[in-house]
Amino acid sequence: MEGTAVPRRLSSGPRPWEVATVTAVTRETPSVRTIGLAVPSWPGHRAGQHLDVRLTAEDGYSAERSYSIAAAADDPVAITVERLDDGEVSPYLTEDLRVGDQLEIRGPVGGYFVWETADGGPLLLAAGGSGIVPLRAILRQREHSGSDVPVRLLYSARTLSELIYRNELDGQHDGVEISYTLTREQLAGWAGYARRVDRAVLAETAWPEGKHPLAFVCGPTSFVETVATGLVALGYEPGRVKTERFGGTGGP
């Protein structure tokens, strides 16, 4: 797709629940799986949106959770799920689900935390833990569209083994700069940061505010608040710092 292509106009109204078929299950880390889905009536999505998943037990009890879409607009639908030990939905999705199984889903949802080629940049993407998922969709959208918008990604995780999409991210080139920080354990020879993201880390990794950057920040609430506050303190326009929070396993 050319970078000047006109974005698809997607319906903003509520979508009904529908049945999706699992087409692939990919292990990303010991606790994270990416699930590919075939959705017959999918209307299309934008990078950064999410969808709802509903599981229903034989006794009629149901549980719903929202998951970021891990795919660019032209990719088949996929979600990346982190197992939460006390979760009602994620253990099934990450341990029991198999190719050919079916899920009830509803979406796409959300129109704020999205990026399209016309939005420009430069882009600052800041992820804490599984907050990398919608940012991966943005990176893929940039690649698929042929955009040359420069990107800086700051990704915080607890340990090296918990970096999701690491091989894919390490293969990013052509205008994408990536900085990692590990907050709990670092192997010998680790060259990245070794602490939680703070204002000093942001000052070293973020675009200067004079470049009028557009920032997307996703992760646990504490991470998002620290990064968003830090960016505004560095001179970023609050309206150009888009945030999305999730209730995961705590700060990375």
N, C-alpha and C positions, 0 to 999 in steps of 0.2 A: 504494500500500500504506500502511495506517495505521501510525503509529509504535508502536502497541501490538500489532501482529501477532506471533504466536508464531513464532520462528525455526524454519526447517526443520532437522530432525535428519539430518545427512548421515553416510553410512557412513564409519567410520574405517579400514576394512580396505583392503588393497592393491587397486588397480584394475587391470584388464587394459589392454593397449594396444588402441587403437581408431583408426579412420580418421576424420579430420575434413576437411571441405571448406572451402577458403578462400572467404569471402563478400565480403571487402573488404580492400584494402590502402591505408592512409592515410599520407601523408608527414607526419611531425611535425617533423623537423629534417633537415638534409642527411644525417645518418647514422642516423636513427631512423624506423622504420615501425611502425604499429599494424596488426595482422592480425586481422580478424574471422573466426571459425570457426563452422561448423555441425557440431554433434556429436550424432548421432542418439540416443545412449543416455546423454547427459550427466546426472548425478544431481543437479546443482545445486552451487553453490559459495558461499563466504562471502567478503566483502571482505577481502583480505589474503592469500588462498591463492595457490598457484602450480600449474603443471602442467609435465609433462615432454614434450619433443619429441624424436623419434628420426628421424634421416635414415639411410637405408641405400643404399649405392652398389651398382652392378651387380655388383661383385666380392664382395659380401656384407659389406663393411666398414660398420660403423654407428657413429654418434656420437650421444650424448644430451646434452641441456642442459635446465636448468630455467628457466622464465620466469614472473614474477609475472603473475597474471591482472589485466587492466586494467579490469575491469568490476564493477559492483555485482551483488549476488545476482540481481536481476531482469533484468539485461542479458544479451544474447547473449554467449557466450564471446569474449574478445579478449585478445591479448597484445601488448605493445609491446617491440620488439627494437632494441637498439643494435648497429650493426655494429662488430665488432672486427676490425681489419685482419689479425690472425693467427688469427682464429677458424675453426673447422671448420663451424659451423652458421650463425652470424649473417650471414655474407656472402650465403649462399643465401637466407635468409629476408628480407633487406632489399634484395636486388638482383634476384634471379631469380624469386621467387615471384609468381604471378599468380592472380587470381580464377578459381576453378574447379579449381585444383590441390588435391592432397590431401596431408595430413600424418598421420604416426602420432603420437598423443598419449596421455598417461596422466594421470589426475587426477580431481578436484582433490587436492592434496597440502597438508598442513600444517594445524595447528589452533591454533598459539600466536599467530602474528602476524596475528590477525583482530580485526575490530570488528563488533559488532552493536548495534542501537539500545539494547538493554537494558544495555549496558556503560557508558553514560553518558559523562561527561566532567567538566570541559572537556577537549578534546583538544589536545595539542600534536603536530603532525606535522612531522618534520624529515627532509628529503630531500637526498641528495647525488647529482647527476647523474641517471642512470636509476632511482635509488632512489625517484623520484617515482611510479613505476608503481603499486605497491600502495596508496600513499597517495591517489592519484587514485581508486582503487576505493573507498576509505573515504569520500572526499568525496562520491562519487556515491551510495554507500549511505545516507549521511546525508540527502542531498537526496531520494532516492526514498522514504525512510521517513517523511519529513515531520518529522524530528528537528530540534529547536531547540538541540541541544547546541552551545555556542560552540567555535570552532576557531581555532587559530593555526597557520599553516603557515610554516615557514622552509625555503627552497629555495635550495641552493647549486649553481651551475654555473660552468663556466669562462668562457663568453662568453654574450652575449645570444642569439645564434643557437642555442645549445645548450639553452635552456630548453624542455623538452618540455611540451606542452599549454598553452603560454603564453596563447593566446587564450581557451581554456576557463577557465584559472585567473583571468585578469584579469576574467572575467565573473562570478566568484564574489562574492556579496554575502550579506546576511542572516546575520550572525553568523560570517563567515569573514574573518579578517585574514591577509594574506599579506605576508611579507617576503622579498625576494630579496637574494642576495649573489653578485656575479661576481668570480671569483678571479684571472682572467688578463687580461681586457680589458674596458674600460668605454668606452662612447661618451660624447661630450660631453653634459653635462646629465643623466647617469645619477644617479638619486635614491636608489638602493638602497645596500646595503653594497658595499664593494670590497675584500674580503679573505676569507680562510678563516674559517670559523666558529670562534670562540673563546669563552671564558667571558664576555667582555664583551658579545659579540653575543647570547649566550644570555640574559644577565641583562636585556637590553633587549627581547627578543622573546618569551621564554617566559612562560607563566603563572606567577604567584607560587606557591610551594609550598603556601601556606596555602589555596589553592583546591582542593587534592587532585587535581591534573590526572593524566590518563592520557596517556602519551607513546608514540608510535610513531616509531622512527628507522630509516631504511633508506638504504644507500649503500655505498661502498667501506669496507673495514675501518677505515682510519685515520679517516675521517669519523665512522663510527658510534662508535668508541671515544672520540673527542674529545667528541662530543655527549653520549653516555651518561654519561661521567665528569663532564662539566661539569654536567649536570642533577642528578646525585646530590650534587655539591658545593654546588649551589644549594638543596638540601633535598628533592629529589624522592625518593620511596620507590623503592628499586631494583626492587621487584616491580611497580611501575607504569610502568617504562621498558622497553618491548618493543623488541627490536632484531632486524634482519635484515641480514646482510652479503652482498655479492656480489663476485665477482672480476672487476670490470670494468677500465677503463683507468686506474685510479689515482684519487687524490683529486680532487674537483672544484675 
